[in-house]
């Protein structure tokens, strides 16, 4: 198998606009800013909406009433899924020469 060093293009092949390092940096920066802004808006009372299923009397835990709780909870759970997935890959991954050995 060939080694990949951050690019899926063959040597000499022109990269697309989405493969450019400046685009990756810009895209990640915009995404982080949008996430921070969405989480920050949850602290402003004008952007807090009452939902019939997420009211104080229906919340099983007091932490659910904290502004930004669901954004923080979602981020933590997503991070844990990624971290567990990295270790799970070690258990189920095949050797890189798996298909070559069968021929």
MMTF fields as JSON, N, C-alpha, C and O atoms, coordinates in Angstrom:
{
  "mmtfVersion": "1.0.0",
  "mmtfProducer": "UNKNOWN",
  "numBonds": 411,
  "numAtoms": 412,
  "numGroups": 103,
  "numChains": 1,
  "numModels": 1,
  "chainsPerModel": [1],
  "groupsPerChain": [103],
  "chainIdList": ["A"],
  "bondAtomList": [4, 2, 8, 6, 12, 10, 16, 14, 20, 18, 24, 22, 28, 26, 32, 30, 36, 34, 40, 38, 44, 42, 48, 46, 52, 50, 56, 54, 60, 58, 64, 62, 68, 66, 72, 70, 76, 74, 80, 78, 84, 82, 88, 86, 92, 90, 96, 94, 100, 98, 104, 102, 108, 106, 112, 110, 116, 114, 120, 118, 124, 122, 128, 126, 132, 130, 136, 134, 140, 138, 144, 142, 148, 146, 152, 150, 156, 154, 160, 158, 164, 162, 168, 166, 172, 170, 176, 174, 180, 178, 184, 182, 188, 186, 192, 190, 196, 194, 200, 198, 204, 202, 208, 206, 212, 210, 216, 214, 220, 218, 224, 222, 228, 226, 232, 230, 236, 234, 240, 238, 244, 242, 248, 246, 252, 250, 256, 254, 260, 258, 264, 262, 268, 266, 272, 270, 276, 274, 280, 278, 284, 282, 288, 286, 292, 290, 296, 294, 300, 298, 304, 302, 308, 306, 312, 310, 316, 314, 320, 318, 324, 322, 328, 326, 332, 330, 336, 334, 340, 338, 344, 342, 348, 346, 352, 350, 356, 354, 360, 358, 364, 362, 368, 366, 372, 370, 376, 374, 380, 378, 384, 382, 388, 386, 392, 390, 396, 394, 400, 398, 404, 402, 408, 406],
  "bondOrderList": [1, 1, 1, 1, 1, 1, 1, 1, 1, 1, 1, 1, 1, 1, 1, 1, 1, 1, 1, 1, 1, 1, 1, 1, 1, 1, 1, 1, 1, 1, 1, 1, 1, 1, 1, 1, 1, 1, 1, 1, 1, 1, 1, 1, 1, 1, 1, 1, 1, 1, 1, 1, 1, 1, 1, 1, 1, 1, 1, 1, 1, 1, 1, 1, 1, 1, 1, 1, 1, 1, 1, 1, 1, 1, 1, 1, 1, 1, 1, 1, 1, 1, 1, 1, 1, 1, 1, 1, 1, 1, 1, 1, 1, 1, 1, 1, 1, 1, 1, 1, 1, 1],
  "groupList": [{"groupName": "UNK", "atomNameList": ["N", "CA", "C", "O"], "elementList": ["N", "C", "C", "O"], "formalChargeList": [0, 0, 0, 0], "bondAtomList": [1, 0, 2, 1, 3, 2], "bondOrderList": [1, 1, 2], "singleLetterCode": "X", "chemCompType": "L-PEPTIDE LINKING"}],
  "groupTypeList": [0, 0, 0, 0, 0, 0, 0, 0, 0, 0, 0, 0, 0, 0, 0, 0, 0, 0, 0, 0, 0, 0, 0, 0, 0, 0, 0, 0, 0, 0, 0, 0, 0, 0, 0, 0, 0, 0, 0, 0, 0, 0, 0, 0, 0, 0, 0, 0, 0, 0, 0, 0, 0, 0, 0, 0, 0, 0, 0, 0, 0, 0, 0, 0, 0, 0, 0, 0, 0, 0, 0, 0, 0, 0, 0, 0, 0, 0, 0, 0, 0, 0, 0, 0, 0, 0, 0, 0, 0, 0, 0, 0, 0, 0, 0, 0, 0, 0, 0, 0, 0, 0, 0],
  "groupIdList": [1, 2, 3, 4, 5, 6, 7, 8, 9, 10, 11, 12, 13, 14, 15, 16, 17, 18, 19, 20, 21, 22, 23, 24, 25, 26, 27, 28, 29, 30, 31, 32, 33, 34, 35, 36, 37, 38, 39, 40, 41, 42, 43, 44, 45, 46, 47, 48, 49, 50, 51, 52, 53, 54, 55, 56, 57, 58, 59, 60, 61, 62, 63, 64, 65, 66, 67, 68, 69, 70, 71, 72, 73, 74, 75, 76, 77, 78, 79, 80, 81, 82, 83, 84, 85, 86, 87, 88, 89, 90, 91, 92, 93, 94, 95, 96, 97, 98, 99, 100, 101, 102, 103],
  "secStructList": [7, 7, 7, 7, 1, 1, 7, 7, 1, 7, 6, 6, 7, 7, 7, 7, 4, 4, 4, 1, 2, 2, 2, 2, 2, 2, 2, 2, 2, 2, 2, 2, 2, 2, 2, 2, 2, 2, 2, 2, 2, 6, 6, 1, 4, 4, 4, 7, 7, 7, 7, 6, 6, 1, 1, 6, 6, 6, 7, 1, 1, 4, 4, 4, 4, 1, 6, 6, 2, 2, 2, 2, 2, 2, 2, 2, 2, 2, 2, 2, 2, 2, 2, 2, 2, 2, 2, 2, 2, 2, 2, 2, 7, 7, 7, 6, 6, 2, 2, 2, 2, 6, 7],
  "xCoordList": [0.835, 0.0, 0.881, 2.029, 0.352, 1.105, 0.892, -0.142, 1.881, 1.789, 1.04, 1.283, 0.143, -0.584, -0.037, 0.038, 0.335, 0.868, -0.042, 0.385, -1.296, -2.224, -2.879, -3.646, -2.609, -3.199, -3.642, -2.954, -4.785, -5.277, -5.007, -5.527, -4.207, -3.911, -2.582, -1.669, -2.497, -1.25, -0.246, -0.638, 1.039, 2.045, 1.87, 1.718, 1.891, 1.738, 0.296, 0.047, -0.658, -2.071, -2.483, -2.095, -3.266, -3.683, -4.717, -5.654, -4.522, -5.46, -6.636, -6.503, -7.791, -8.976, -8.94, -8.063, -9.893, -9.921, -10.164, -9.695, -10.887, -11.161, -9.962, -9.941, -8.967, -7.772, -6.671, -5.643, -6.877, -5.87, -5.801, -6.841, -4.599, -4.464, -5.194, -5.728, -5.231, -5.901, -7.402, -8.04, -7.964, -9.396, -9.732, -10.723, -8.906, -9.131, -9.085, -9.924, -8.107, -7.984, -9.186, -9.741, -9.589, -10.737, -12.012, -12.794, -12.236, -13.442, -13.513, -14.566, -12.402, -12.381, -12.594, -13.286, -12.01, -12.184, -13.644, -14.18, -14.281, -15.689, -16.566, -17.497, -16.273, -17.04, -16.898, -17.893, -15.69, -15.471, -16.167, -16.785, -16.081, -16.737, -18.252, -18.907, -18.813, -20.26, -20.704, -21.75, -19.925, -20.263, -20.19, -21.067, -19.169, -19.038, -20.181, -20.742, -20.53, -21.631, -22.959, -23.754, -23.208, -24.456, -24.536, -25.599, -23.43, -23.418, -23.575, -24.26, -22.947, -23.04, -24.456, -24.906, -25.155, -26.528, -27.474, -28.513, -27.128, -28.006, -27.999, -28.859, -27.061, -27.018, -27.864, -28.143, -28.267, -29.051, -30.535, -31.024, -31.247, -32.649, -33.546, -34.491, -33.281, -34.127, -34.058, -34.978, -32.983, -32.812, -33.176, -33.06, -33.611, -34.011, -35.505, -36.307, -35.869, -37.277, -37.692, -36.929, -38.9, -39.444, -39.984, -40.738, -39.608, -40.085, -40.877, -40.452, -42.015, -42.847, -42.15, -42.5, -41.184, -40.506, -39.262, -38.737, -38.784, -37.561, -37.824, -37.073, -38.848, -39.16, -38.583, -38.129, -38.6, -38.02, -38.694, -38.022, -40.007, -40.69, -40.485, -40.653, -40.124, -39.89, -38.426, -38.122, -37.525, -36.1, -35.722, -35.927, -35.174, -34.802, -33.584, -33.396, -32.765, -31.582, -31.577, -32.022, -31.081, -31.012, -30.047, -30.199, -29.066, -28.072, -28.686, -28.127, -29.833, -30.468, -31.017, -31.298, -31.175, -31.67, -30.563, -30.842, -29.316, -28.168, -28.108, -28.167, -27.992, -27.886, -26.628, -25.54, -26.786, -25.657, -25.395, -24.422, -26.243, -26.031, -26.031, -25.149, -27.005, -27.118, -25.985, -25.567, -25.489, -24.332, -23.086, -22.324, -22.885, -21.738, -21.85, -20.874, -23.029, -23.254, -23.016, -22.375, -23.52, -23.317, -21.851, -21.383, -21.118, -19.693, -18.919, -18.071, -19.206, -18.501, -18.803, -17.895, -20.077, -20.436, -19.828, -19.372, -19.813, -19.198, -17.704, -17.162, -17.042, -15.611, -15.347, -14.391, -16.186, -16.014, -16.221, -15.508, -17.187, -17.419, -16.19, -15.797, -15.591, -14.398, -13.237, -12.537, -13.029, -11.929, -12.124, -11.169, -13.335, -13.608, -13.439, -12.928, -13.863, -13.723, -12.27, -11.958, -11.389, -9.97, -9.421, -8.637, -9.825, -9.344, -10.059, -9.464, -11.319, -12.054, -11.451, -11.457, -10.936, -10.307, -9.127, -8.881, -8.403, -7.261, -7.714, -6.98, -8.91, -9.421, -9.928, -9.764, -10.538, -11.185, -10.428, -10.861, -9.338, -8.604, -7.86, -7.396, -7.755, -6.977, -5.62, -5.441, -4.674, -3.365, -3.509, -4.432, -2.605, -2.665, -2.468, -2.9, -1.836, -1.573, -2.637, -2.425, -3.767, -4.811, -5.303, -5.407, -5.602, -6.121, -5.015, -5.279, -3.801, -2.686, -2.36, -1.944, -2.541, -2.228, -3.162, -2.77, -4.37, -5.343, -5.099, -5.658, -4.306, -4.091, -3.003, -2.692],
  "yCoordList": [-1.186, 0.0, 1.252, 1.219, 2.295, 3.538, 4.324, 4.212, 5.106, 5.967, 7.244, 7.829, 7.673, 8.924, 9.954, 9.706, 11.086, 12.152, 13.363, 14.444, 13.192, 14.308, 14.663, 15.625, 13.93, 14.239, 12.945, 11.927, 12.989, 11.806, 11.895, 11.09, 12.856, 13.049, 12.396, 12.307, 11.947, 11.389, 12.528, 13.677, 12.21, 13.262, 13.911, 13.221, 15.212, 15.959, 16.274, 17.085, 15.649, 15.915, 17.213, 17.472, 18.014, 19.306, 19.105, 18.317, 19.832, 19.767, 20.683, 21.71, 20.304, 21.142, 22.256, 22.284, 23.167, 24.311, 23.88, 24.546, 22.783, 22.342, 21.644, 21.421, 21.296, 20.641, 21.627, 21.233, 22.879, 23.889, 24.14, 24.206, 24.28, 24.51, 25.768, 25.773, 26.813, 28.048, 27.822, 28.393, 26.98, 26.716, 25.898, 26.163, 24.912, 24.102, 24.967, 24.827, 25.854, 26.747, 27.677, 27.864, 28.258, 29.156, 28.423, 28.933, 27.247, 26.473, 26.099, 26.231, 25.636, 25.272, 26.496, 26.412, 27.63, 28.856, 29.315, 29.689, 29.287, 29.686, 28.731, 29.165, 27.448, 26.453, 26.666, 26.611, 26.906, 27.141, 28.414, 28.434, 29.47, 30.734, 30.551, 31.074, 29.823, 29.579, 28.77, 29.055, 27.774, 26.974, 27.799, 27.697, 28.599, 29.458, 30.467, 30.715, 31.048, 32.016, 31.361, 31.946, 30.152, 29.454, 29.126, 29.26, 28.699, 28.401, 29.681, 29.679, 30.774, 32.037, 32.605, 33.219, 32.406, 32.913, 32.231, 32.793, 31.034, 30.345, 31.015, 30.713, 31.906, 32.629, 33.907, 34.49, 34.343, 35.564, 35.206, 34.368, 35.827, 35.454, 35.569, 34.792, 36.508, 36.653, 35.439, 35.205, 34.67, 33.503, 32.202, 31.125, 32.291, 31.099, 30.891, 31.766, 29.733, 29.423, 28.322, 27.395, 28.437, 27.383, 26.277, 26.533, 25.086, 23.925, 23.061, 22.883, 22.521, 21.779, 20.566, 20.162, 19.986, 18.806, 19.157, 18.306, 20.377, 20.77, 21.889, 22.864, 21.776, 22.78, 22.347, 21.212, 23.242, 22.969, 21.789, 20.981, 21.682, 20.587, 19.239, 18.199, 19.235, 17.981, 17.565, 16.426, 18.442, 18.141, 17.199, 17.536, 16.028, 15.106, 15.582, 15.178, 16.428, 16.943, 18.463, 19.039, 19.101, 20.568, 21.107, 22.245, 20.315, 20.795, 21.104, 21.891, 20.496, 20.738, 22.145, 22.603, 22.842, 24.214, 25.211, 26.382, 24.778, 25.646, 26.056, 25.191, 27.357, 27.78, 27.198, 27.255, 26.656, 26.06, 24.623, 24.031, 24.043, 22.661, 21.694, 20.84, 21.813, 20.857, 21.015, 20.032, 22.222, 22.428, 21.783, 21.119, 21.976, 21.393, 19.868, 19.16, 19.377, 17.935, 17.291, 16.244, 17.904, 17.381, 17.359, 16.396, 18.423, 18.474, 17.391, 16.722, 17.215, 16.207, 14.798, 13.98, 14.521, 13.189, 12.919, 11.805, 13.915, 13.743, 13.464, 12.595, 14.2, 13.987, 12.58, 11.933, 12.101, 10.747, 9.691, 8.688, 9.911, 8.955, 8.874, 7.785, 10.008, 10.02, 9.315, 8.517, 9.603, 8.977, 7.469, 6.71, 7.027, 5.592, 4.937, 3.821, 5.619, 5.085, 4.87, 3.914, 5.737, 5.575, 4.304, 3.591, 4.019, 2.811, 1.561, 0.485, 1.701, 0.578, 0.145, -1.04, 1.097, 0.786, -0.161, -1.016, -0.024, -0.905, -2.35, -3.282, -2.533, -3.887, -4.552, -5.761, -3.789, -4.383, -4.153, -4.651, -3.435, -3.118, -4.338, -5.178, -4.421, -5.467, -4.898, -3.682, -5.782, -5.336, -4.705, -5.034, -3.807, -3.15, -4.133, -3.862, -5.256, -6.255, -7.347, -8.395, -7.133, -8.156, -8.645, -9.852, -7.737, -8.15, -8.68, -9.5, -8.227, -8.719, -10.175, -10.926, -10.585, -11.937, -12.962, -14.114, -12.571, -13.51, -13.822, -14.79, -13.056, -13.265, -14.282, -14.579],
  "zCoordList": [0.0, 0.0, 0.0, 0.445, -0.48, -0.525, 0.76, 1.419, 1.09, 2.271, 1.91, 0.854, 2.768, 2.577, 3.554, 4.758, 3.036, 3.874, 3.819, 3.413, 4.226, 4.293, 2.977, 2.921, 1.924, 0.629, -0.04, 0.043, -0.7, -1.396, -2.899, -3.672, -3.308, -4.726, -5.087, -4.266, -6.32, -6.819, -7.008, -7.213, -6.938, -7.156, -8.526, -9.535, -8.554, -9.789, -10.145, -11.037, -9.466, -9.73, -9.038, -7.899, -9.733, -9.188, -8.074, -8.206, -6.988, -5.872, -6.13, -6.795, -5.6, -5.695, -4.659, -3.796, -4.749, -3.833, -2.395, -1.472, -2.18, -0.811, -0.184, 1.027, -0.99, -0.469, -0.097, 0.453, -0.388, -0.093, 1.419, 2.076, 1.976, 3.425, 3.902, 5.011, 3.111, 3.526, 3.673, 4.558, 2.794, 2.875, 4.119, 4.8, 4.403, 5.601, 6.857, 7.747, 6.925, 8.081, 8.176, 9.259, 7.058, 7.039, 7.425, 8.227, 6.876, 7.165, 8.644, 9.268, 9.203, 10.617, 11.498, 12.513, 11.124, 11.903, 11.902, 12.945, 10.738, 10.649, 11.46, 12.138, 11.392, 12.147, 13.653, 14.376, 14.13, 15.56, 16.008, 17.072, 15.224, 15.575, 15.618, 16.52, 14.666, 14.644, 15.861, 16.444, 16.246, 17.429, 18.706, 19.564, 18.833, 20.015, 20.059, 21.126, 18.922, 18.884, 19.247, 19.983, 18.74, 19.058, 20.544, 21.151, 21.13, 22.563, 23.382, 24.405, 22.939, 23.676, 23.635, 24.602, 22.528, 22.414, 23.398, 23.744, 23.85, 24.794, 26.167, 26.994, 26.427, 27.707, 27.663, 28.711, 26.49, 26.351, 26.464, 25.707, 27.39, 27.623, 26.39, 26.256, 25.494, 24.31, 23.39, 22.606, 23.477, 22.619, 23.329, 22.744, 24.568, 25.299, 25.12, 25.443, 24.607, 24.39, 25.352, 25.623, 25.86, 26.701, 25.818, 24.879, 26.111, 25.375, 26.349, 27.49, 25.926, 26.876, 27.497, 28.605, 26.814, 27.35, 28.15, 28.868, 28.046, 28.736, 29.73, 29.767, 30.519, 31.533, 32.864, 33.013, 33.825, 35.135, 35.823, 36.466, 35.696, 36.391, 35.706, 36.342, 34.415, 33.7, 33.684, 33.331, 34.051, 33.995, 35.143, 36.31, 34.823, 35.897, 36.687, 37.834, 36.09, 36.762, 36.684, 35.691, 37.712, 37.745, 36.688, 36.243, 36.283, 35.312, 33.96, 33.196, 33.646, 32.351, 32.232, 31.124, 33.346, 33.314, 33.041, 32.779, 33.095, 32.869, 31.401, 30.528, 31.102, 29.697, 29.052, 29.625, 27.891, 27.184, 27.566, 27.099, 28.41, 28.853, 27.682, 27.586, 26.792, 25.701, 24.688, 24.077, 24.503, 23.624, 24.23, 23.528, 25.511, 26.198, 26.249, 26.001, 26.567, 26.632, 25.259, 25.172, 24.202, 22.858, 22.465, 21.857, 22.812, 22.487, 23.223, 22.633, 24.506, 25.3, 24.775, 24.632, 24.491, 23.995, 22.62, 22.36, 21.738, 20.427, 20.574, 19.891, 21.462, 21.696, 22.215, 21.79, 23.133, 23.654, 22.572, 22.538, 21.695, 20.614, 19.705, 19.288, 19.401, 18.553, 19.244, 18.62, 20.526, 21.262, 21.392, 21.227, 21.683, 21.783, 20.412, 20.318, 19.36, 18.013, 17.616, 16.906, 18.061, 17.75, 18.377, 17.751, 19.599, 20.269, 19.748, 19.686, 19.377, 18.818, 17.487, 17.153, 16.737, 15.456, 15.648, 14.797, 16.741, 17.006, 17.185, 16.855, 17.703, 17.923, 16.651, 16.482, 15.757, 14.582, 13.29, 12.251, 13.298, 12.071, 11.544, 12.315, 10.255, 9.593, 9.214, 9.141, 8.978, 8.531, 7.152, 6.407, 6.817, 5.506, 4.369, 3.248, 4.62, 3.576, 3.568, 2.958, 4.223, 4.346, 2.984, 2.765, 2.08, 0.782, -0.129, -1.008, 0.071, -0.744, -0.409, -1.291, 0.846, 1.267, 0.635, 0.446, 0.309, -0.231, -1.698, -2.212, -2.369, -3.811, -4.065, -5.219]
}
